[in-house]
Amino acid sequence: MFHRNSIKGISLDAAGLVALADLKTLARHTALVGGASFVDVFLLAPGIHCQQNASELNNGEYPITGAMTTGYVFRVENQATVSFLQRFGKPGHLTNISVSPPRPVKYGLFFDYFRVETLASVFYLASIALTMGVIALLASINDWWGLGVLCTLVIARLLNTVVIKRRSKMGWKGASEPDTKGDLLILLSQDRWVRMRGMVDDLKAVTSGQWLGDESDVESVAVGIATLLVYVSAALAGNASTVGSLLLACLLLVSVALLGLSNMVTTTLRMFGRVVKVDGKPKPYGRRLDMVKELIEESKRDDWAIGMGMIVPPAEKAKKANV
C-alpha cells in the first residue's frame, strides 16, 4: 500500500528549493493571455515570485513604428505585444500580423483562451489536474507538512493572480477612431520587420498605453507577502515526508514542463479582448530598401518611411523642412 514511508534511504529535504528557481515560464504565459485567471492558482511551477516581471519580457525594447495610413511615427509601448513580435519576427523578413476586434467573453479569460488555443489549453489543464492529484495523494498519506507547503504556494499564486488582474485593466489608449483601418510597420531589433493590420482602435489597444499598470502600495505589499510565502514553503518543505517531498518536486518540475509546452504551441496573443496572430509565412527581402519601396508604392505615401529614417527625403522635401 502506498504510504508516507514507502521510500527509504533517500533524503529529499531540499526538494522545496525547486520553487525558488527564477524561471520565466509563468510570466510568459501571463503575457500571452494578457492577464490572469483564478484557475491559475492551481498551476504551481517554479517562478511564482517572478510573475509580476511579465512586463519585462520585452527586454527593454520599444520598437519604432510608422503608421502607413497617416504618416505618424511612434513606439510600441505594450511590453507583451513587443515580446510576442520578438518571438515571431525573423531577421531579414517581413512578418504579417493581424489584430482581431474584441468578442464577447461569456465565461472568463480562461475559457475564452481555451476556445482559441485548444492544444495549449490541454497542456495547461494537465498541469492543474496534476496539482489536484498531488493534493489528493498528500492527503491520503496524511502528509500534512507537504499539504501545508502546497497550500502555501497556492496562496502565493492567489495573491499574484489578484494583483495581475488589478494591474491589467485597460487604461488610456488615445482618442477613439471608429471604423478606421490601420496599417503599421514595426522595426524590431536584429532587422526583424513586422507589418500589423487591423482597425485603428484595435491596434491602439495592443500597442499604446500601459499593459500592466504600476503597482499600488497595497499591491506591492501583496506581492511581497506572496514572495515571502514562496520562500517559506521552500523552508518548510524539509519537514515533509520523503514521499511528500518527491511528490512536490515532481509536481513543480512536470508542471513547468507542461506550461512550457503550452507556451510553445500558443500562436496568438490575447490583449484586452483582442486577438493578435501571425498571417502566413514571413516574406524574405535581400535589402531593407526593397521592402520599404514596395510598401511606399502600396501605401502611396513616404512620410512614414522618412520619419522612421528608412529613406532619405527627396531634395524638395528637405528644402521645405529646412525653411
Secondary structure in CASP SS format (residue, H / E / C, confidence):
PFRMAT SS
TARGET T0000
AUTHOR 0000-0000-0000
METHOD secondary structure of the structure
MODEL  1
M C 1.00
F C 1.00
H C 1.00
R C 1.00
N C 1.00
S C 1.00
I C 1.00
K C 1.00
G C 1.00
I C 1.00
S C 1.00
L C 1.00
D C 1.00
A C 1.00
A H 1.00
G H 1.00
L H 1.00
V H 1.00
A H 1.00
L H 1.00
A C 1.00
D C 1.00
L C 1.00
K C 1.00
T H 1.00
L H 1.00
A H 1.00
R H 1.00
H H 1.00
T H 1.00
A H 1.00
L H 1.00
V H 1.00
G C 1.00
G C 1.00
A C 1.00
S C 1.00
F H 1.00
V H 1.00
D H 1.00
V H 1.00
F H 1.00
L C 1.00
L C 1.00
A C 1.00
P C 1.00
G C 1.00
I H 1.00
H H 1.00
C H 1.00
Q H 1.00
Q H 1.00
N H 1.00
A H 1.00
S H 1.00
E H 1.00
L C 1.00
N C 1.00
N C 1.00
G C 1.00
E C 1.00
Y C 1.00
P C 1.00
I E 1.00
T E 1.00
G E 1.00
A E 1.00
M C 1.00
T C 1.00
T C 1.00
G C 1.00
Y C 1.00
V E 1.00
F E 1.00
R E 1.00
V C 1.00
E C 1.00
N C 1.00
Q H 1.00
A H 1.00
T H 1.00
V H 1.00
S H 1.00
F H 1.00
L H 1.00
Q H 1.00
R H 1.00
F H 1.00
G C 1.00
K C 1.00
P C 1.00
G C 1.00
H E 1.00
L E 1.00
T E 1.00
N E 1.00
I E 1.00
S E 1.00
V E 1.00
S E 1.00
P C 1.00
P C 1.00
R C 1.00
P C 1.00
V C 1.00
K C 1.00
Y C 1.00
G C 1.00
L H 1.00
F H 1.00
F H 1.00
D H 1.00
Y H 1.00
F H 1.00
R H 1.00
V H 1.00
E C 1.00
T H 1.00
L H 1.00
A H 1.00
S H 1.00
V H 1.00
F H 1.00
Y H 1.00
L H 1.00
A H 1.00
S H 1.00
I H 1.00
A H 1.00
L H 1.00
T H 1.00
M H 1.00
G H 1.00
V H 1.00
I H 1.00
A H 1.00
L H 1.00
L H 1.00
A H 1.00
S H 1.00
I C 1.00
N C 1.00
D C 1.00
W H 1.00
W H 1.00
G H 1.00
L H 1.00
G H 1.00
V H 1.00
L H 1.00
C H 1.00
T H 1.00
L H 1.00
V H 1.00
I H 1.00
A H 1.00
R H 1.00
L H 1.00
L H 1.00
N H 1.00
T H 1.00
V H 1.00
V H 1.00
I H 1.00
K H 1.00
R H 1.00
R H 1.00
S C 1.00
K C 1.00
M C 1.00
G C 1.00
W C 1.00
K C 1.00
G C 1.00
A C 1.00
S C 1.00
E C 1.00
P C 1.00
D C 1.00
T C 1.00
K E 1.00
G E 1.00
D E 1.00
L E 1.00
L E 1.00
I E 1.00
L E 1.00
L E 1.00
S C 1.00
Q C 1.00
D C 1.00
R E 1.00
W E 1.00
V E 1.00
R E 1.00
M E 1.00
R E 1.00
G E 1.00
M E 1.00
V H 1.00
D H 1.00
D H 1.00
L H 1.00
K H 1.00
A H 1.00
V H 1.00
T H 1.00
S C 1.00
G C 1.00
Q C 1.00
W C 1.00
L C 1.00
G C 1.00
D C 1.00
E C 1.00
S C 1.00
D H 1.00
V H 1.00
E H 1.00
S H 1.00
V H 1.00
A H 1.00
V H 1.00
G H 1.00
I H 1.00
A H 1.00
T H 1.00
L H 1.00
L H 1.00
V H 1.00
Y H 1.00
V H 1.00
S H 1.00
A H 1.00
A H 1.00
L H 1.00
A H 1.00
G H 1.00
N H 1.00
A C 1.00
S C 1.00
T H 1.00
V H 1.00
G H 1.00
S H 1.00
L H 1.00
L H 1.00
L H 1.00
A H 1.00
C H 1.00
L H 1.00
L H 1.00
L H 1.00
V H 1.00
S H 1.00
V H 1.00
A H 1.00
L H 1.00
L H 1.00
G H 1.00
L H 1.00
S H 1.00
N H 1.00
M H 1.00
V H 1.00
T C 1.00
T C 1.00
T E 1.00
L E 1.00
R E 1.00
M E 1.00
F C 1.00
G C 1.00
R E 1.00
V E 1.00
V E 1.00
K E 1.00
V E 1.00
D C 1.00
G C 1.00
K C 1.00
P C 1.00
K E 1.00
P E 1.00
Y C 1.00
G C 1.00
R C 1.00
R H 1.00
L H 1.00
D H 1.00
M H 1.00
V H 1.00
K H 1.00
E H 1.00
L H 1.00
I H 1.00
E H 1.00
E H 1.00
S H 1.00
K C 1.00
R C 1.00
D C 1.00
D H 1.00
W H 1.00
A H 1.00
I H 1.00
G H 1.00
M C 1.00
G C 1.00
M C 1.00
I C 1.00
V C 1.00
P C 1.00
P C 1.00
A H 1.00
E H 1.00
K H 1.00
A H 1.00
K H 1.00
K H 1.00
A H 1.00
N H 1.00
V C 1.00
END
